[in-house]
Amino acid sequence: MDGVPKKLLDNDKIFSSALQRTGVITSVYLSKSDMQKEHCKEFNGLDIETLKFDLLEYEYLLCNTAALGSKKHRSGFVNTYLDEDAVLRRMPVLKRYKEQYVPALSLATLLSIDESVTFDEVGTMSFLSKTIQLDKQSNFLLRFYHDGWYKKISASDFLEGRVAKDSLQGKIVLIGSSAVSLHDQLIVTGGKKMAGVKVHVTMMDNILDEEYMVQPEIYKMINILLSLVLSFLLFFLLYKKYKKSLFVLFFGTIVSFVSFTSFSFVHGVYLSAGYFFIPFVTYFFLVSVFYILIDSYDRFLFEKALTQKHIDELEDKVKERTAQLVASHKHIEDNINYASYIQSAILPQEEILKKYAKDFFVIWQPRDVVGGDIYCVSELNSGDEVIIMVIDGVGHGVSGAFVTMLVKAIEAQIIANIDNQKMQPSPAIILEYFNKSIKSMLKQEKRSKANAGFDGGVLYYNKKTKACKFAGAKSALITLYDNKVEVIDGDRKNVGFARVKADQKYTDHEVTVKDGLKFYMLTDGLVDQESPEGKRFSKQKFLDFLVTIHKKIFERQKDDILSLLENHQKNLQQSDDITVFGIEFK
């Protein structure tokens, strides 16, 4: 603004000087904390008798400019009062500042019309020939208007003549609505946002036109008692299980209360939903808990009687079922035991071994009653030849035992073919015959689900010519002579199983038999057995142990091996079928 004298640049000073010449009502802001360096030197409070209202008290006052702070100008506070839900429904007409009574801006403005205001002990204010109901904190219950009711004029429009001066004649005008608490946006009754200046306008108009709201104390008691009666009625309907009546009463109560509240609001009576719903919900919760306890106790008695009946019935059924299970278990156990007798019966007789062996031992120890390990000793028609097999069939228990029966059946065919000179007594050819037969019988070439087979070794010996051959399918032959161990590994292919080809070939290994040479064949059950610490028995441990015992008679070797296994295994359950075969040929 070029060319304007410096004394005219202080707009606040100019504005204050103009207002000072009028009977203007100024605003103050009450605070419980110090908000400015310079405190109000003069303040014109309301001169009334001591009141019995429970008024809010403040220690500090935020004043207007010094020019407007003299006692000849009446002032009113602009602080607003929010309910606990942050909604503004009421305004106090009085507050205390030190020993003085400070009126609200709206009351201070109206006092410029009529200074005769009195307060009585029953919570009313007599003013302008009107009696206004207040609460204990001197709060005034406001009735807000629609947005179009409130008028706002720009100061620049007025000063530049765009608004006629006579349009403000006979009206109360609030100037400077951008001040603290006048410009602030507040949530008021009905959920609308409203500037603080409109709150004071509303309060003045409510007093002048007697359109303020009232909240009779008797309505609070009626709401509380009504909510109690309805809660007990709902409890009665709950107990009698009148579900439709309960639904009608519950929603009917809500609709009726909302309708009555709306009707009362239109006629100037404010009914807080909290006075009805909070006691109603509280009472209903308590009676519901009481009902739940009663209902739970009734259910408990009913369920106890019903449970006892069910328990008796279940006990009878359990006894009956237990008897059936015991009978079934005994039947299965008898069958498995009988299968064990059959499996033991097909094991070779020692008389055949004694014809070819100087000494021998056999450890055959199924994990269950029956197992998947088997050893076979078959003498050929020549009377000089013997074939020894140690087989580890897939699986344990009953499933493994079926594989051993299959092996035994095919073995009979093999021996017959050799005796009839249809096959050579070659261990490799014998394994190949096993492989083709199992795959054919179990239809493994046609993706059968019977994916069975075995690991094992076959040993051929001719006591006349001293010829000896060995072939293995993932199995080895161990020989010991003069403290030296030799391991003859078989082929790295199983016999049977879907993954093994039908024309799989196996390899013969010739062994020179001499006096003192000892042979050992075994399944993996021994070397895979774990200790309680999780450590395997291991093949190397077995080989090292054989070196220390191989000069003993075979019966002692057997006892020593079993003793070593027991010390390793301790109380741990056997994990697999175990077979160990040892022999020294004549």
SVG drawing of the C-alpha trace seen along z (x, -y; Angstrom):
<svg xmlns="http://www.w3.org/2000/svg" viewBox="-45 -10 91 147">
<polyline fill="none" stroke="black" stroke-width="0.4" points="0.0,0.0 2.2,-2.9 1.7,-6.4 -0.3,-5.5 1.0,-7.2 2.7,-4.9 0.1,-5.7 -2.6,-4.2 -0.8,-0.9 -1.7,0.5 -5.2,1.9 -5.9,3.3 -5.2,-0.1 -7.5,-1.8 -10.2,0.8 -9.9,0.7 -10.1,-3.2 -13.3,-3.1 -14.9,-0.4 -13.9,-2.3 -16.3,-5.1 -19.3,-2.7 -21.0,-0.5 -19.4,2.6 -19.3,6.0 -15.8,7.5 -14.8,11.2 -12.4,12.8 -11.0,16.3 -10.7,18.1 -7.8,20.5 -6.4,22.6 -2.9,22.0 -1.0,18.8 -1.3,17.9 0.2,14.4 3.0,12.3 0.8,9.3 -2.2,10.0 -5.5,8.0 -5.1,5.0 -8.8,4.2 -11.8,6.5 -15.5,5.7 -17.2,8.8 -20.9,9.3 -22.1,7.7 -24.5,10.3 -25.0,11.9 -23.2,15.0 -24.5,18.0 -24.9,21.6 -24.1,22.9 -21.2,25.3 -19.3,23.1 -16.0,23.8 -13.2,21.6 -10.3,20.2 -7.0,18.5 -6.1,16.7 -7.9,14.5 -6.9,13.8 -8.0,10.2 -8.6,8.1 -6.4,5.1 -5.5,2.6 -7.8,0.0 -10.8,2.3 -9.7,3.6 -11.1,0.9 -14.0,1.4 -16.4,-0.7 -16.6,2.1 -18.5,5.2 -16.9,8.5 -18.1,12.1 -16.2,15.4 -16.2,17.3 -15.2,20.7 -17.4,23.5 -18.4,26.6 -18.4,30.1 -20.1,33.2 -18.2,36.4 -19.0,37.6 -17.3,34.3 -20.7,32.9 -21.7,29.3 -25.3,29.3 -25.2,26.7 -23.4,23.5 -22.7,22.2 -24.0,18.7 -21.5,18.1 -18.0,18.9 -15.7,17.8 -12.5,15.8 -10.8,15.4 -13.5,13.7 -15.6,12.4 -18.5,13.9 -17.9,13.8 -21.0,14.0 -21.0,15.8 -20.5,13.5 -24.2,14.0 -25.4,13.1 -23.0,10.1 -24.4,8.9 -28.1,9.2 -27.2,7.4 -26.6,4.3 -30.3,4.4 -31.4,5.1 -29.0,5.4 -31.5,6.8 -30.7,10.5 -31.3,12.7 -30.5,16.3 -32.4,18.4 -31.5,21.5 -33.6,23.9 -31.4,23.5 -33.3,20.8 -32.3,17.5 -34.8,14.6 -33.9,12.2 -35.8,10.0 -39.1,11.1 -38.2,14.7 -37.5,17.6 -34.8,19.9 -33.9,23.3 -30.3,24.0 -28.4,27.0 -26.0,27.0 -23.2,25.7 -25.4,22.9 -25.5,24.7 -28.1,23.6 -29.5,26.3 -29.3,25.0 -31.7,25.4 -29.8,25.1 -31.3,23.9 -30.9,24.9 -27.8,23.6 -29.8,21.0 -31.0,19.3 -27.5,17.9 -26.5,14.7 -23.0,13.6 -21.9,10.3 -18.4,9.5 -16.9,6.4 -15.5,5.2 -18.9,5.4 -20.3,3.3 -17.5,0.7 -17.6,0.4 -21.4,-0.2 -22.5,3.1 -24.6,3.7 -27.2,1.1 -26.5,-0.4 -30.1,-0.4 -30.1,3.4 -28.3,3.7 -30.6,1.3 -32.2,3.0 -29.9,6.0 -27.2,7.5 -23.9,7.7 -20.9,9.9 -17.7,8.5 -14.5,10.3 -15.7,13.9 -12.2,15.2 -11.1,14.9 -10.3,17.9 -13.4,20.0 -15.5,18.0 -13.9,19.3 -13.4,22.9 -15.5,25.6 -17.5,27.7 -19.8,30.7 -23.3,29.8 -26.5,31.6 -27.5,33.6 -23.9,34.1 -23.5,30.9 -20.3,28.8 -20.8,25.2 -18.4,22.2 -18.2,21.0 -19.7,17.6 -22.9,19.3 -23.2,21.0 -23.3,17.6 -25.8,16.3 -28.0,19.4 -27.9,18.8 -28.9,15.2 -31.8,16.0 -33.0,18.9 -33.2,16.5 -34.9,13.7 -37.5,16.0 -37.8,18.5 -36.9,21.4 -34.3,23.0 -34.5,26.7 -35.3,28.1 -34.4,31.4 -36.7,32.2 -35.1,34.2 -38.3,36.3 -37.8,37.6 -34.4,39.1 -36.1,41.1 -38.9,42.2 -36.4,43.4 -34.4,45.3 -37.5,46.9 -38.9,47.7 -35.7,49.3 -35.7,51.5 -39.3,52.6 -38.6,53.5 -35.4,55.4 -37.4,57.6 -40.1,58.1 -37.5,59.1 -36.0,61.5 -39.5,63.1 -39.9,63.6 -36.4,65.0 -37.1,67.5 -40.5,68.5 -38.8,68.7 -41.4,66.4 -39.0,65.6 -41.5,63.7 -42.8,61.6 -39.2,60.9 -38.3,59.7 -41.4,57.5 -40.9,56.0 -37.2,55.3 -37.6,53.5 -40.9,52.0 -39.2,50.3 -36.4,48.9 -38.9,47.5 -41.2,46.1 -38.3,44.4 -36.9,42.9 -40.3,41.6 -41.1,40.2 -37.6,38.5 -38.1,37.0 -41.6,35.7 -40.2,34.2 -37.3,32.6 -39.7,30.8 -41.6,29.5 -38.4,28.2 -37.8,31.2 -34.4,32.8 -34.2,36.5 -30.8,38.0 -30.8,41.5 -28.2,42.4 -30.7,42.0 -32.7,44.8 -30.3,47.0 -27.5,47.1 -29.7,48.3 -31.6,50.5 -28.4,52.2 -27.0,52.4 -30.2,54.0 -30.7,56.2 -27.1,57.4 -27.6,58.2 -30.9,60.0 -29.4,61.8 -26.5,63.0 -29.0,64.1 -31.0,65.9 -27.9,67.5 -27.0,68.8 -30.4,70.2 -30.6,71.6 -27.1,73.1 -28.0,74.7 -31.2,76.2 -29.1,77.4 -26.5,78.8 -29.1,80.9 -30.6,82.0 -27.3,82.8 -26.1,84.6 -29.1,86.9 -28.7,87.3 -25.0,87.8 -25.4,90.5 -27.8,92.3 -25.4,92.0 -22.5,93.1 -24.5,96.2 -25.3,97.0 -21.7,96.3 -20.3,98.5 -22.5,101.3 -21.4,100.7 -17.8,100.4 -17.9,103.7 -19.6,105.3 -17.1,103.8 -14.2,104.6 -15.3,108.3 -15.5,108.2 -12.0,106.6 -10.5,109.1 -12.0,111.9 -10.8,110.3 -7.4,109.7 -7.1,113.2 -8.2,114.5 -5.7,112.3 -3.0,113.2 -3.7,116.9 -3.5,116.6 -0.2,114.7 1.2,117.3 0.1,120.0 1.7,118.1 4.9,118.0 4.7,121.8 4.4,122.1 7.3,119.7 9.5,121.5 8.6,124.9 9.8,123.8 13.3,123.0 15.9,125.6 16.8,128.5 20.3,128.6 20.9,132.1 21.6,130.7 24.1,128.1 25.9,130.8 26.7,132.7 28.6,129.7 29.8,127.7 32.5,128.3 30.7,125.8 28.0,123.1 25.5,120.9 22.3,119.1 20.7,116.0 17.2,115.6 15.3,112.9 12.2,111.4 11.2,108.0 7.6,109.1 6.0,112.6 6.6,113.1 9.1,111.3 10.5,110.6 13.9,112.3 14.4,115.9 17.4,118.2 17.3,121.2 19.5,124.2 18.9,126.6 20.8,129.7 21.0,130.6 20.3,134.1 24.0,134.8 24.4,135.0 27.7,132.9 26.2,129.5 24.4,127.1 22.8,123.6 22.5,121.2 20.4,118.1 20.0,115.2 17.1,113.0 15.8,109.7 12.3,109.2 10.7,105.8 8.6,104.9 8.2,106.5 5.5,108.5 2.7,110.0 3.6,108.1 7.2,109.2 6.2,112.8 4.2,112.9 7.3,112.0 9.2,114.9 6.5,117.3 6.8,116.0 10.6,116.4 10.2,120.0 7.8,120.9 10.2,119.6 13.1,121.3 11.4,124.6 11.0,123.9 14.7,123.0 16.0,126.1 13.7,128.2 15.0,126.5 18.6,127.1 18.0,130.7 16.3,131.2 19.3,129.4 17.2,126.6 19.3,124.1 22.9,123.9 23.6,123.7 24.9,120.2 24.0,117.7 23.8,114.9 21.3,116.9 19.3,117.8 19.0,114.0 17.9,113.3 15.3,116.0 14.0,114.6 13.8,111.1 11.8,112.2 9.5,114.4 8.6,111.8 8.0,109.1 5.8,111.5 3.8,112.8 3.2,109.3 2.5,107.8 5.1,105.1 5.6,104.4 1.9,103.2 2.4,100.7 1.0,102.9 0.7,101.5 2.4,104.6 5.9,103.0 7.7,105.9 11.1,107.5 14.2,108.3 17.9,107.8 20.0,110.9 22.9,113.1 23.2,116.6 26.1,118.9 26.9,122.1 29.3,124.8 30.4,128.2 32.2,130.2 33.6,132.6 35.3,130.0 35.6,127.3 34.0,124.9 32.3,121.9 30.5,119.0 28.6,116.0 26.2,113.4 24.5,110.6 21.7,108.1 22.7,105.2 24.2,107.7 27.7,108.9 29.7,112.0 32.2,111.7 35.1,114.1 37.7,114.4 41.0,116.2 44.0,115.9 42.7,112.6 42.1,111.1 38.6,109.9 37.5,109.7 34.1,108.3 32.8,109.4 30.1,106.9 27.2,107.9 25.5,105.8 23.9,102.5 20.5,103.6 17.6,105.2 15.6,108.2 12.0,107.4 10.5,103.9 9.0,101.9 12.2,99.8 14.4,102.9 14.4,104.0 13.1,107.5 16.3,108.5 18.6,107.2 21.9,109.1 23.8,110.1 27.5,111.1 29.0,114.4 32.1,114.1 34.3,117.2 35.8,118.0 38.6,120.4 37.7,122.6 40.5,123.7 40.7,125.1 39.9,122.5 38.1,120.0 34.9,118.8 31.9,117.3 29.3,114.8 26.1,113.5 23.6,111.1 20.7,108.8 20.9,105.1 18.8,105.4 21.9,106.0 24.0,103.1 21.1,100.6 20.0,101.3 20.3,98.0 21.3,97.5 19.3,95.3 21.8,92.6 20.8,92.9 24.0,94.5 23.9,97.4 25.5,100.7 27.3,100.3 28.9,102.8 32.4,101.8 31.8,102.6 30.5,106.0 33.6,106.7 36.0,105.6 34.2,107.8 34.4,110.8 38.1,110.5 38.2,110.9 35.9,113.9 36.3,115.8 38.7,118.5 36.0,119.5 33.5,122.2 30.5,120.9 28.1,121.5 30.3,119.2 30.5,116.7 26.6,116.6 26.4,116.0 29.0,113.2 27.2,111.5 23.9,111.6 25.5,110.3 27.1,107.4 23.8,106.6 22.0,106.6 24.6,104.3 24.3,101.9 20.5,102.0 19.8,102.0 16.1,101.5 15.4,100.0 12.9,101.9 14.3,103.9 13.9,101.8 14.2,104.5 14.3,108.3 17.8,109.7 19.5,112.6 23.2,113.6 24.5,116.8 28.0,118.1 29.6,121.3 32.9,123.1 32.7,125.7 34.2,129.2"/>
</svg>
